[in-house]
Amino acid sequence: MTSIPPEPNGPLENADPTPSEPRWLTRTDTSVDAHQEHPRPTLFANLSRFRNKRPAHEKHFLERFHLHRLFLVLGILLAVVAFTLIGTALWLRHAMHASMPQLDGTMQALGLSAPVTVTSDAQGVPSIQAANLDDLLFAQGFITAQDRLWQMDLVRRHAAGQLAEILGPNLVPHDRLQRTLQLTETADRAVKMLALDQLHQLEAYARGVNAFIAQATDPHNGHLPVEFHLLHYTPAPWAPRDTLLVSLAMFQDLSTQFPVKLSREALAAHLSPQQIADLYPVGSWRDHPPTQPPPDLTTPVPEVEQIPLDRSQSKLQLPQLANPSDLLSLSHEFPGLRCAECRAGSNNWAVAGSHSASGAPLLSNDMHLSLSVPGIWYEATLHAPATATAPAIDVAGFTLPGVPFVIVGRNQHVAWGFTNLVGDVQDVRIEHLRGTGSNMQFQSTDGSWQSVGHHPEHIKVRFSHDVDFDVLTTTEHLGQSTMSTRAAGVSELVTPIITPLLNSDHRALSLAWTIYDPTIIVAPFFSVNTATDGASLVASFATWGGPSLNVIYADDQKHIGYHAIGAIPVRGPAVQHLRAIATPLPTGPAPADEEDQLNDSDESPSDDAQPPIATPPPTALPSGKPTFDYTIGSPISPIPVDALDASQIWSGYIPYTELPNIVDPPNGILATANARVTPDNYAYAIALNWSPPYRAERINKLLAERTNLTPADMLAIQDDIHSEFDLVVAQRLAYALDHASSTALSHDKARLKQAADFLRAWNGEVSINAAAPAIVDAARRELWPMLLYPQIAAHDHRKKIGSHPEQLLNLYSWSEQSVALEKLLQNTPARWLPTGYANWDDLLTDAVERGLRDAHAPSNLSTWHYGPSHPVEIQHPVFSLSPLLDRLLGTPSSTGPRATSGDGTSVKAMTFNYGPSERFTADLANPQASLGNITTGQSGNPASPHYLDQFQPWLNGTTFPMPLQPSAQPVHTLMLLP
């Protein structure tokens, strides 16, 4: 039932504006007199009076009759609903089973030049044997689409900003973001710049995908994956542009940092420069750069260098910055920016034969990414003989659905793995505009005025109105310089104006991003897959533009090596600048006069606005004497820059050969885990927002001085759950609880004493049944707001700035938050101690008490376990939207929440929906001895036995064989015929 609204400009305009109650369609209006409603008796009125005079037994009969009729109608409706649900369930289950891929026998695949054999193992991993490279790529596209077509379509739609077309208006903000960032146009420009052989390979792969789409959409016997039926659409043909869109989606996940720069800029307006330096450390004394020898902790050395921010940036005015709500909404669109431990990371390492049981190198890799069903990776082995135009290819590993070749894996001679380098490849620029509409212009660095580009965008929206808008762009010319060996001549970067993403920011902000240089978007994986040793593998990545990665490799010539890859821009002219030496960071409370100076100053120091690399405590000094007394280019700005600032304009990229690299280190160990990889004397600026050092430190510690290592030992390291950071925090909290005042302990003394006992005795293992890591996590969650809120409020009160500290404190997002907290807990500076606390011990005690309360910890902490309160859950992007869908499907579509061990600072890095997306280990002594697994399973079909069959082994830290050559007795054998 619905209320009757007043008609606009109608007879109800002059009615009583305050009626006593709503009028309903089934209700008599008692506000009108009866004689006014019926001035004279009518036939209907007489019938009504006649009915009212019926005998009582007739009335009871009619009431029972109407009641029975009501029950009958309800029963019919329930039956219709039940039959509808049963019909829907039967239809969904039929659609799932009908779309199961054929695994045995023969199948025609139009487009092949010769038969292709596809065998599968017990986990559904295909081994594809083709007569030539074109047929191999065709078959890879065909077989991958059989298992993952809807995922492939979803990812390209995600990159292109086309999700609202199938999922409705809630996805319009996401699509508007992606359209503003111009990923589709970027892919279109890049396709035109691809080398002809690479374009040909993408086309061969696309033909295979389209051959499967043609079969699946055949009106007579085609069966698309069930998601297409559920959402009522069919996939468009696959094209090379779509492969680049999938690649750009990964590029975006691994490199997006511009919201962090905007949030930092906003937060910096509400804290002192020293406090900002405390919050945003760059590196740590715990770092183990691969190219730097292990530290000699007994030898004192000069302080680690501090790179100054250029002076012009301290003069930038900050009017009309975006409000916190807009900034947080923008950050939330990127999964890697939703929490400090959500950023895409990974572990990889290699040990020389001197450390292994086989006498050959071992290599391991587990890439930490957002988790979903199906998983990001698809396992496969690819085989084709040499031809007149191409070398033989025999490779096994992890593929990215939608992209040809193996991304991480091994061939007969070499194995390789990746971690995110976290190179800073984005700058936010404050543009200078004039004019409006089609006459709008932007000012170039040479002082001239150029026309702003206009790119119309049309977003199709399911169940709602379509959305049209324009994206404005500026252009910039990246000239060939001595710094760049990538592109001949001049590259034009089309940079979008992103201000519409932040309605409250009134500046014209553009985004410079390396993906806008079409010359760096390349597809070199055929050369990678066919590399014959470490040197040829490294050469294959010479043109790789991004995302920026750490590559560790090992070959059958018993070499191990490391090389950073990707296009890292050089800001400003590529000239040498004398290296600045850092002033040591304070190790205790700041003097009173320093506190006053910090609190009263609005200006960032011109020479030290960028925080230095953290210095170690007195007992652990880093070693290594700088061999270069200069840097090249300008420092990276952590905040938006003036678009006319010549010191921030990109002059080129760091030369590939000068990116960090090393072969056969003396200690026989190489490891990266997204932490700082640049040695203390490195000349170029690569990144500011490195990941915390704890994983890399732990891996190096576990590998050092060990011999006779096996692949099983490598897997054990991948599953290691020790957190040195959590242990440091636990020890400091235990000390605080032991030394806190009676006032601080008065609220919950017995439970706090029990917490101290657990923390004091803990060994740092973040295990499922331990109470201590749950206590640490709860206290840490409380501590940052307790520190930030009063400092923001006090600063703004002194400066007479109206603000909302509860919103601003959420802007703090930095990968090395844990490093910042470790330093604060070690140094306990007075400038961070909130008013009302006598000392840091009382503050930390209060953080523990609040954490236990807010986490609803039991009164007896021995019954509180970390794992159940910190589960992992991997969900399907559509089926997880409604529990009813799971019931209709008749089979689980997601894993459900499962207790797990480890956290973001352990080698086994885990959060609710983030963790190791694969695990891989190769023994270079035996191509058949590799190990590998993914998170859930090979198939994207819930009816498949390979949909979730790898989840439990993944959760338990076990794995499967990943041989280079297929078994002589495969589980399934399928022949694809031309």
ZAZASE-179443 format. One record per residue (C-alpha): residue in three letters; x, y, z. Coordinates in steps of 0.05 Angstrom, whole numbers, plus 32768, in hexadecimal, padded with zeros to 4 digits. Layout:
N
ALAXYZ
...
//
This chain:
978
MET800080008000
THR801880467FF1
SER8001808A8009
ILE7FE080B97FD7
PRO800D80F57FCC
PRO7FF081397FBE
GLU7FEB81497F75
PRO801881837F60
ASN7FF181C17F4C
GLY7FB281987F56
PRO7F73819C7F80
LEU7F9881877FBF
GLU7FC381C57FBE
ASN7F9581EA7FEE
ALA7F8781AE801B
ASP7F9981AF8064
PRO7FE581AC8065
THR7FE6818580A6
PRO7FB98148809E
SER7FB2811F80DD
GLU7FCA80DE80BB
PRO7FDD80C28077
ARG7FA580AB8049
TRP7FAB8065802E
LEU7F8B80477FF1
THR7F628015801A
ARG7F4B8047804E
THR7F0D80748050
ASP7F1C80BD8058
THR7EFA80CF809A
SER7F0C81178093
VAL7ED181218063
ASP7E898120807C
ALA7E5D80E88064
HIS7E2881168048
GLN7E5D813A801F
GLU7E7680F88004
HIS7E3080DD7FF3
PRO7DFE81167FED
ARG7DC780E47FDC
PRO7DBF80997FE5
THR7DDB80707FAD
LEU7DD380287F98
PHE7E1680177FB7
ALA7E0380397FF8
ASN7DC280117FFB
LEU7DE77FD07FED
SER7E177FE18025
ARG7DDD7FEC8056
PHE7DBE7FAA803F
ARG7DFF7F85804C
ASN7E057FA48091
LYS7DC07F8880A4
ARG7DD27F3F8094
PRO7DCA7F0C80CC
ALA7E077EFF80F9
HIS7E127EB880E1
GLU7E187ED18099
LYS7E4B7F0480AF
HIS7E757ECE80D1
PHE7E6F7EA38092
LEU7E887EDC8067
GLU7EC27EEB8097
ARG7ED77EA28095
PHE7ED07EA2804A
HIS7EFD7EDF8043
LEU7F307EC28074
HIS7F337E81804D
ARG7F3B7EA8800D
LEU7F747ED0802C
PHE7F977E908041
LEU7F8D7E757FFB
VAL7FAC7EB27FDB
LEU7FE67EB0800B
GLY7FF07E677FFD
ILE7FF07E737FB3
LEU80227EAB7FBA
LEU804F7E807FE5
ALA804A7E487FB3
VAL805C7E787F7B
VAL80987E917FA2
ALA80AD7E4A7FB3
PHE80A67E327F6B
THR80CC7E707F54
LEU81057E637F84
ILE81067E197F72
GLY81057E2B7F28
THR813B7E5E7F31
ALA81667E2D7F58
LEU815D7DF77F23
TRP816C7E297EEC
LEU81AB7E437F0E
ARG81C47DFD7F1D
HIS81B77DE77ED7
ALA81DB7E247EBC
MET82177E167EE9
HIS821C7DCD7ED4
ALA820F7DDC7E8B
SER82487E0E7E89
MET827B7DDD7EA6
PRO82B67DD87E76
GLN82C37D9A7E4D
LEU83027D787E68
ASP83077D387E40
GLY82FE7D217DF8
THR83007D507DBD
MET82E57D957DB0
GLN82E57DC17D73
ALA83057E057D7C
LEU82FF7E2E7D3D
GLY833E7E577D32
LEU83747E237D41
SER83A57E0E7D0B
ALA83B47DCA7D2B
PRO839A7D9F7D64
VAL83AB7DB47DAB
THR83AE7D837DE6
VAL83977D9B7E2A
THR83A37D6E7E67
SER838C7D7E7EAD
ASP83A37D677EF1
ALA837D7D597F31
GLN83767DA47F40
GLY835D7DB47EFA
VAL839F7DD57EE5
PRO83A37DD17E98
SER83E37DBF7E72
ILE83DC7DD87E2B
GLN84067DB97DF3
ALA84017DDC7DB0
ALA84267DD77D6D
ASN84387E227D6B
LEU84347E617D93
ASP83F57E7C7D73
ASP83CE7E3D7D82
LEU83EA7E3B7DC8
LEU83D27E817DD8
PHE838F7E737DB6
ALA83867E357DE1
GLN839C7E5A7E20
GLY83667E8F7E13
PHE83327E597E05
ILE83427E2E7E42
THR83477E697E72
ALA83047E847E59
GLN82E47E407E66
ASP82F47E487EB0
ARG82F77E937EBB
LEU82D07EB97E84
TRP82A37EDF7EB3
GLN82DE7EF47EDE
MET83037F0C7EA0
ASP82C67F357E8A
LEU82BD7F517ED0
VAL83067F687ED5
ARG83057F8B7E91
ARG82C37FAD7EA5
HIS82E27FC17EE7
ALA831D7FE17EC4
ALA82F280027E8E
GLY82BE801C7EBE
GLN82847FF27EA4
LEU826B7FCF7EE2
ALA822C7FF87EEC
GLU82137FDD7EA9
ILE820B7F987EC8
LEU82097FA57F14
GLY81E07FE47F19
PRO81E5802C7F34
ASN820E801B7F71
LEU824980127F43
VAL824380567F22
PRO827780777F51
HIS82A8803F7F40
ASP829C80477EF5
ARG82A280937EF9
LEU82E5808A7F1B
GLN82FF805A7EE7
ARG82E680857EAE
THR830680C27ECD
LEU8348809D7ED1
GLN8341808D7E87
LEU835880447E89
THR833280317E49
GLU835180697E22
THR839580577E3F
ALA838D800F7E26
ASP837780287DE1
ARG83B580537DDB
ALA83E2801C7DF4
VAL83C87FE97DC2
LYS83DD80177D8A
MET8423801A7DA6
LEU842E7FD07DB2
ALA84657FAC7D8D
LEU84477F847D53
ASP845C7F407D70
GLN843C7F517DB3
LEU83FC7F697D92
HIS83FB7F287D69
GLN84007EFF7DA9
LEU83C67F257DCA
GLU839C7F1A7D8B
ALA83AA7ECF7D8C
TYR83947ECB7DD4
ALA83567EF57DC6
ARG83427EC67D8D
GLY83427E8C7DBE
VAL83177EB27DF0
ASN82E77EC57DB9
ALA82E37E7D7D9F
PHE82CA7E697DE4
ILE829A7EA47DE8
ALA827E7E8F7DA4
GLN82737E487DBD
ALA82557E5F7DFF
THR82247E8F7DDE
ASP820E7E5D7DA8
PRO81C17E5E7DAA
HIS81BD7E137DA2
ASN81F07DF57DD2
GLY82157E2F7DF1
HIS821A7E397E3C
LEU82377E787E5A
PRO824E7E7A7EA3
VAL82137E827ED2
GLU82257ECA7EE5
PHE82147EE17E9F
HIS81CF7EC17EA5
LEU81C47EDD7EE9
LEU81D57F247ED2
HIS81B47F1C7E8E
TYR81EC7F307E5F
THR821D7F117E2F
PRO82677F217E2B
ALA82847F4C7DF3
PRO82BB7F2E7DC8
TRP83017F307DE6
ALA83357F5E7DC8
PRO837E7F707DD5
ARG83667FAF7DF7
ASP83427F837E2B
THR83827F5F7E3C
LEU83A37FA37E48
LEU83677FB87E73
VAL83717F7A7E9F
SER83BB7F8C7EA4
LEU83AA7FD47EB4
ALA837B7FBD7EEB
MET83B67F9A7F0C
PHE83E27FD77EFF
GLN83AE80027F22
ASP83A97FD47F5E
LEU83F47FD37F68
SER8405801C7F5B
THR83CC80497F72
GLN83E6807B7FA5
PHE83C780BE7F92
PRO838F80BB7FC7
VAL83C580B27FFC
LYS83E780F27FE4
LEU83A581187FE7
SER839580FE802C
ARG83DA810E8046
GLU83D48155802C
ALA8392815D8050
LEU83AC813F8091
ALA83EB8169808F
ALA83C081A78097
HIS83AC819080DC
LEU83ED817780FA
SER843381938103
PRO846A818380D1
GLN848F81588104
GLN845081308112
ILE8446812480C8
ALA848E810D80C3
ASP848080DD80FC
LEU844280C180DA
TYR846280B68095
PRO84A58094809C
VAL84CB807F805E
GLY84EE803E806B
SER850A802080AA
TRP854B800880C9
ARG852D7FC280C3
ASP852E7FC58076
HIS85577F92804F
PRO85607FAF8009
PRO85757F757FDC
THR85B07F9C7FBE
GLN85CB7FB18002
PRO85F77F82802B
PRO85DA7F69806C
PRO85E67F9D80A3
ASP86217F9780D2
LEU85FE7FAC8112
THR863F7FBA8136
THR865B7FEF8107
PRO86438037810F
VAL8636805B80CD
PRO861F80A080B7
GLU85D680B080BD
VAL85A780988086
GLU859C80CE8053
GLN855D80F88053
ILE854481128010
PRO852681578017
LEU84E6816D7FF7
ASP84F181A57FC6
ARG84E681EB7FE2
SER84AE81FF7FB3
GLN847F81CC7FD0
SER848281EB8015
LYS8465822A7FF7
LEU842882097FD8
GLN83E882267FF4
LEU83B281F48008
PRO836F82167FFD
GLN832F81F07FF3
LEU834A81AA7FFF
ALA831A81707FF8
ASN82F4815F8037
PRO8303811E805B
SER82C380FD8045
ASP82D581057FFB
LEU831C80EE8006
LEU830680B0802D
SER82D2809F7FF7
LEU830880A37FC2
SER833880777FE9
HIS830180447FF6
GLU82FB80387FAB
PHE834080187FAD
PRO83427FD77FD5
GLY838C7FE07FE3
LEU838080228007
ARG8348800C8035
CYS83777FF8806D
ALA83C17FFC807E
GLU83CA7FB28072
CYS839F7FAD8032
ARG83D37FC68001
ALA83E87F947FCC
GLY84297F747FE0
SER844E7F337FDB
ASN848B7F0A7FF1
ASN84C07EED7FC3
TRP85047ED17FD1
ALA853A7EA47FB5
VAL85747E7F7FD4
ALA85B37E677FB1
GLY85C47E1E7FAB
SER85F27E247FE7
HIS85B37E2A8012
SER85897DF37FF1
ALA85867DA87FF9
SER85877D9D7FAE
GLY85C47DC97FA2
ALA859C7DF47F72
PRO85797E367F80
LEU85337E387F9F
LEU85017E6F7F91
SER84BF7E7F7FB4
ASN84897EB37FA8
ASP84457EC27FC7
MET84227F017FAE
HIS83F37F227FE1
LEU83B67F3F7FBF
SER836C7F497FCB
LEU83497F057FCF
SER830A7EF27FA8
VAL82E87EB67F89
PRO83007EA47F57
GLY83487EB77F68
ILE83737EE87F41
TRP83A17EB27F24
TYR83957E767EF6
GLU83C97E3F7EF5
ALA83E07E227EB2
THR841B7E047E8E
LEU84287E177E45
HIS844F7DEF7E11
ALA84607DFB7DC8
PRO849D7DE67D9F
ALA84CC7E167D7D
THR84B97E2F7D38
ALA84DC7E5A7D04
THR84C07E987D26
ALA84BF7E877D70
PRO84E77E607DA3
ALA84C97E257DC8
ILE849F7E367E05
ASP84997E087E42
VAL84817E2E7E7F
ALA84577E217EBD
GLY84397E517EEF
PHE84047E847EFC
THR83DE7EA87EC5
LEU83B17EE67ECA
PRO836E7ED67EAA
GLY83687F037E6D
VAL83B37F087E62
PRO83DC7ED67E3A
PHE841A7EB07E53
VAL84307EA07E9A
ILE843B7EDC7EC7
VAL84607EBA7F01
GLY847F7E767EFC
ARG84B97E4F7EDD
ASN84D27E2F7E9E
GLN85087DFC7E93
HIS853F7E2D7EA4
VAL85277E667ED0
ALA84F27E767F05
TRP84DA7EBA7F1A
GLY84AA7EDC7F4A
PHE84907F227F58
THR84827F527F91
ASN84687F987F8B
LEU84A07FCB7F88
VAL846E80017F9E
GLY849080337F70
ASP847180787F72
VAL845680827F2C
GLN841E80B47F3A
ASP842080FF7F47
VAL83E5812C7F55
ARG83EE81707F34
ILE83CC81B27F40
GLU83BB81CC7EFB
HIS83B482157EE5
LEU8374821D7EBB
ARG835082567E99
GLY8310825B7E71
THR82D3822E7E75
GLY82B281F77E4C
SER82D181EB7E08
ASN82FE82287E11
MET8320820E7E50
GLN836C820D7E4E
PHE83A481F67E7B
GLN83E982157E82
SER842581EB7E6D
THR846981ED7E8E
ASP848382187E56
GLY844F824D7E67
SER842382427E2B
TRP83D982347E2F
GLN83BC81F47E10
SER837681DB7E06
VAL835981AC7E3A
GLY8343816A7E1D
HIS82FB81547E23
HIS82E9810A7E25
PRO829E80FB7E27
GLU828C80BE7E51
HIS824B80987E51
ILE823E80677E8A
LYS820680357E7E
VAL81E180277EBF
ARG81B57FEB7ECB
PHE81727FFA7EED
SER818080457EEA
HIS818F80807EBC
ASP81D080807E95
VAL820580B37EAA
ASP822980E37E7B
PHE8264810F7E8C
ASP82A4812C7E70
VAL82EB811B7E87
LEU831B81557E7F
THR836481477E70
THR83A6816C7E69
THR83E181547E41
GLU842A81517E53
HIS8466813E7E29
LEU8498810E7E46
GLY84D6811A7E1C
GLN850C80E87E0E
SER854680F57E3D
THR858580D47E53
MET855C80B67E8B
SER852C808E7E5F
THR853C80587E2D
ARG84F480447E22
ALA84D6806F7DED
ALA84F380917DB2
GLY84E080DA7DA9
VAL84A980F77DD4
SER847180D57DFB
GLU843080FB7E07
LEU840F80EF7E4A
VAL83C480FE7E4C
THR83B6810C7E95
PRO836E81107EAF
ILE835581477EDC
ILE833C81217F19
THR831B815A7F3F
PRO82D4813F7F31
LEU82E581047F5D
LEU82EC81357F97
ASN82B081647F95
SER82C9818C7FD0
ASP830E819B7FB3
HIS830B81DA7F89
ARG834F81D37F69
ALA835C81B77F23
LEU838181777F35
SER839E814A7EFF
LEU83BD81057F06
ALA83FF80F57EE7
TRP840780A97EE3
THR8439807F7EBC
ILE840180577E9B
TYR83F080957E73
ASP8431808B7E4D
PRO841B80597E18
THR846280457E07
ILE846C80217E4A
ILE842F7FF37E46
VAL844E7FB47E2A
ALA84437F697E2B
PRO84887F487E2D
PHE84747F057E4C
PHE84857ED97E10
SER84CE7EEF7E1A
VAL84C77EE47E65
ASN84A97E9F7E5D
THR84DF7E897E2C
ALA851B7EA67E52
THR85567E777E54
ASP85777E927E93
GLY85747ECA7EC5
ALA85977EFC7E97
SER85667EF27E5E
LEU852C7EF67E8F
VAL85457F397EA8
ALA854E7F517E60
SER85057F3E7E51
PHE84EC7F707E85
ALA85167FAB7E6B
THR84D97FCA7E49
TRP84A87FB97E81
GLY84827FF87E93
GLY845A7FE27ECF
PRO84427FD57F01
SER84867FDD7F21
LEU849D7F9B7F3F
ASN84D57F787F63
VAL84EB7F3B7F3A
ILE85127F047F5C
TYR852A7ECB7F30
ALA85547E8C7F32
ASP856F7E647EF7
ASP858B7E1F7EEA
GLN85D17E3D7EE4
LYS85CC7E467F2F
HIS85C47E917F2D
ILE85937EB97F56
GLY85847F027F4A
TYR85587F3E7F57
HIS85427F777F2A
ALA850F7FAF7F34
ILE84E57FB97EF6
GLY84B57FEE7EDD
ALA84B580367EC6
ILE84C480637F02
PRO84C180AC7EEF
VAL84F980DC7EFD
ARG84DC811E7F18
GLY84FE815C7EFE
PRO853E81607ED4
ALA856981227ED9
VAL85A381467EF9
GLN85CC81377F36
HIS85BE81577F79
LEU85EB81557FB5
ARG85D181227FE6
ALA85B5813E8027
ILE85C5811C8069
ALA858E8111809B
THR858D812D80E0
PRO858180F48111
LEU853980EC8126
PRO852B80FD816F
THR852B80C0819C
GLY850280DD81D5
PRO84D3811581E7
ALA84DE815681C3
PRO84F6819081EC
ALA84C181C18202
ASP84D981F781D4
GLU84DA81C78199
GLU849281B381AA
ASP847D81FB81A9
GLN84A082088168
LEU847F81CC8147
ASN843B81DD8161
ASP843F8225814A
SER845A82198104
ASP842C821380C8
GLU8464820E8095
SER848581CC8083
PRO84D181D18088
SER84EA81DB8041
ASP852481AA8048
ASP850681728071
ALA84BC816E8061
GLN84C681288047
PRO84D180F98082
PRO851480D68085
ILE8521808C8084
ALA8518807680CC
THR8558807080F4
PRO85648031811E
PRO856A802D8168
PRO85B180328184
THR85BA7FE68184
ALA85A97FDC813B
LEU85CA800B810A
PRO85C67FFF80BF
SER86077FF4809A
GLY862080088056
LYS864780468044
PRO86298071800D
THR865080707FCD
PHE862980A77FAA
ASP862680ED7FC7
TYR85ED81037F99
THR85A680F57F85
ILE858880FA7F3F
GLY8547811F7F32
SER8519813E7F66
PRO84FB811C7FA2
ILE84B580FE7F9C
SER8480812C7FB8
PRO8452810C7FEB
ILE841B81407FDC
PRO83FF81617F9D
VAL8430818D7F76
ASP842981CB7F4C
ALA842281B67F03
LEU845381ED7EEF
ASP848981D67F1F
ALA84C281C17EF1
SER84E2819A7F29
GLN84A781697F28
ILE849D81617EDE
TRP84B1811B7EC6
SER84EF811D7E9B
GLY84F280D27E8F
TYR84F980917EB4
ILE853080727EDE
PRO855B804A7EAD
TYR854D80007EB2
THR85947FED7EC0
GLU8596801F7EFA
LEU855980047F1D
PRO856E7FDB7F5B
ASN858B7F987F45
ILE85BC7F637F5B
VAL85D37F1D7F46
ASP85ED7EE87F75
PRO85F37F0E7FB7
PRO862C7EF57FE3
ASN85FE7ED98018
GLY85D57EB27FE5
ILE85937ECF7FFA
LEU85637F007FD8
ALA85207F157FF3
THR84ED7F4D7FE9
ALA84AA7F5A800A
ASN84977FA07FF1
ALA84C37FC38024
ARG84FA7FF48010
VAL85297FD67FDB
THR855480137FCE
PRO859880127FF1
ASP85AB804D801C
ASN85D5806B7FE4
TYR85A380637FAB
ALA85A180A07F7E
TYR8558809F7F66
ALA851680A97F89
ILE84EB806B7F7E
ALA84B6806D7FB5
LEU84A0808B7FF7
ASN846A805C800D
TRP8491801B8017
SER84717FE1803B
PRO84877FD18082
PRO84C97FAB8087
TYR84B37F7380B6
ARG84A47F3D8081
ALA84E57F48805C
GLU850B7F49809D
ARG84EC7F0880B4
ILE84F87EE48071
ASN85427EF88072
LYS85487EE180BA
LEU85287E9D80AB
LEU85547E92806E
ALA85967EAA808B
GLU85CA7E76809F
ARG859C7E3D8089
THR85B07E05805A
ASN858E7DC8803D
LEU854F7DEF8030
THR85187DCB800A
PRO84D77DE17FE8
ALA84B37DCB8027
ASP84DE7DFB804F
MET84CB7E33801F
LEU84817E24802A
ALA848C7E278075
ILE84A97E6D806E
GLN846E7E828044
ASP84417E6A807C
ASP846A7E8C80B3
ILE843E7EB480E3
HIS84727ED7810F
SER84697F228114
GLU84A47F49812F
PHE847B7F88812E
ASP84437F6A8158
LEU84767F4E8187
VAL84957F938191
VAL84517FB1819E
ALA843E7F7881CE
GLN847D7F8281F7
ARG84727FCD81FB
LEU84297FC4820F
ALA843D7F918244
TYR84707FC28260
ALA843C7FF98261
LEU840A7FCD8286
ASP843F7FBA82B9
HIS8451800482C6
ALA840F802882BE
SER83F1805182F6
SER83BB80358322
THR838B80668303
ALA8398804A82BD
LEU838E800382D7
SER8350801382FF
HIS831C800382CA
ASP832B7FB982BD
LYS83677FA782E6
ALA83607F5B82E6
ARG83577F55829B
LEU838F7F87828D
LYS83BE7F5F82B9
GLN83AA7F208293
ALA83B77F448251
ALA83FC7F588269
ASP840C7F10827B
PHE83F87EF88235
LEU841F7F308212
ARG845D7F25823C
ALA84607EDB822E
TRP844F7EDE81E4
ASN84827EC981AF
GLY84677EF28175
GLU84437EB88151
VAL84017ED28137
SER83DF7E8F813F
ILE83957E7F813C
ASN838D7E6D8186
ALA83B97EA381A4
ALA839C7EDB81CE
ALA83D87F0A81CC
PRO83D37F1E8182
ALA83887F2C818C
ILE839A7F5A81C6
VAL83D07F7D819C
ASP83A27F878161
ALA836A7FA3818D
ALA83997FD481AF
ARG83B87FEB816D
ARG83737FFA8151
GLU83658028818C
LEU83AA80488190
TRP83AB806F814E
PRO83698095815B
MET838080A281A2
LEU83C080C18187
LEU83A580E7814B
TYR836381038164
PRO837F812F819C
GLN83BA81478172
ILE838C815D8139
ALA835B817E8169
ALA839381A2818E
HIS83B481BA814E
ASP837481D48131
HIS836081F68172
ARG83A3821B8173
LYS839C822F812B
LYS8351823F8132
ILE8340820D80FB
GLY82FB81EF80FB
SER830081A480EE
HIS82E6815F80FF
PRO83208137811C
GLU82F880F7811C
GLN82F580FC80D0
LEU833C811480C5
LEU835D80DD80EC
ASN834280AA80BA
LEU836B80CC8084
TYR83AA80AE80A0
SER83BE80768071
TRP840680618069
SER8424801D805B
GLU845980288091
GLN8427803A80C7
SER8444800180EF
VAL848A801E80E8
ALA847080618100
LEU844E8040813C
GLU848C8018814D
LYS84B58058814F
LEU8482807C817A
LEU8480804281AB
GLN84CC804181AF
ASN84D6808C81B5
THR849580A081DA
PRO849B80E981C3
ALA8477811B81F0
ARG8459813E81B3
TRP842C810181A8
LEU841580F681EF
PRO83CD810D81F5
THR83B7813B822C
GLY839B81168267
TYR83CF80DF8269
ALA840980E2829A
ASN843680B8826D
TRP843780888233
ASP842D804C8260
ASP83E980668276
LEU83D88076822D
LEU83E980308216
THR83C480118250
ASP83868038823D
ALA838F802081F5
VAL838F7FD8820C
GLU83527FE28238
ARG832B80058201
GLY83417FD181CE
LEU83297F9781F9
ARG82E77FBA8205
ASP82D97FCD81BD
ALA82ED7F8881A4
HIS82BD7F6881D6
ALA82F57F3E81F2
PRO82DF7F0B8226
SER82EC7F18826F
ASN831A7EDB826F
LEU834C7EEA8238
SER83657EA38236
THR83257E93820F
TRP83327ECA81DB
HIS83537EB1819B
TYR83707EDA8162
GLY83597EAF8128
PRO830D7EB08131
SER830D7EFB813C
HIS83387F0680FE
PRO831C7ED780C9
VAL83287ED5807F
GLU82EE7ED1804F
ILE82F27ECB8003
GLN82B27EDF7FDF
HIS82957EDD7F9A
PRO82877F247F82
VAL823E7F147F6F
PHE82277ED57F92
SER823E7EF17FD6
LEU820D7F2B7FCF
SER81D37F007FE8
PRO81D27EC28015
LEU81957EAC7FEC
LEU81C17EA37FAF
ASP81ED7E707FD2
ARG81AF7E487FE4
LEU81957E4C7F9E
LEU81D87E367F82
GLY81D87DFA7FB0
THR82237E007FBC
PRO82507E327FE1
SER82657E6C7FB6
SER82947E8A7FEB
THR82C17E6E8020
GLY829D7E8B805C
PRO82C67EAB8095
ARG82FE7E7D80AB
ALA832E7E8780E5
THR83757E9280CF
SER83B97EA480E9
GLY83EA7EDB80D6
ASP83DE7F2580CA
GLY83F87F5C809E
THR843E7F5D80BC
SER844B7F1280BB
VAL84687EEE807E
LYS84247ECC8078
ALA84007F0F8070
MET83B67F07807A
THR83797F338085
PHE832E7F29807B
ASN83317F27802E
TYR837B7F318020
GLY83B47F008020
PRO83E07ED27FF5
SER83BE7ECD7FB1
GLU83ED7E937F9F
ARG84287E6D7FBA
PHE84617E557F8E
THR84A47E347F99
ALA84D57E1B7F64
ASP85127DEE7F6D
LEU85407DFD7F32
ALA855E7DB77F38
ASN851D7D977F20
PRO84E87DB77EF2
GLN84B57D847F0B
ALA84BF7D967F55
SER849C7DDA7F56
LEU84637DE67F87
GLY84287E147F7D
ASN83E17E247F91
ILE83AD7E5B7F8D
THR83797E727FBF
THR83387E517FAA
GLY833B7E287F6A
GLN83437E297F1F
SER82F97E2F7F0E
GLY82CA7E697F13
ASN828E7E3A7F12
PRO82717E297F57
ALA825B7DE57F3C
SER82A27DD27F2A
PRO82CC7DA57F59
HIS83047DD87F4C
TYR82DE7E157F65
LEU82F57E137FAE
ASP83207DD47FB0
GLN83617DFA7FBE
PHE83457E267FF5
GLN834E7DF7802F
PRO83967DE4801C
TRP83A47E2F8013
LEU83867E3E8057
ASN83AE7E068077
GLY83EF7E1B8055
THR83F77DDE8029
THR84037DDC7FDE
PHE84057DB17F9F
PRO84397D9A7F6C
MET84407DC87F30
PRO846B7D9F7EFF
LEU84857DC07EBF
GLN84727D837E95
PRO842D7D637E9B
SER84237D207EBB
ALA84257CE27E8F
GLN83E27CCF7EAD
PRO83B97D107EAF
VAL83747D127ECF
HIS83547D2F7E90
THR83697D357E47
LEU83467D627E15
MET83577D6A7DCB
LEU83467DAD7DAB
LEU833D7DA57D60
PRO83407DDA7D2B
//
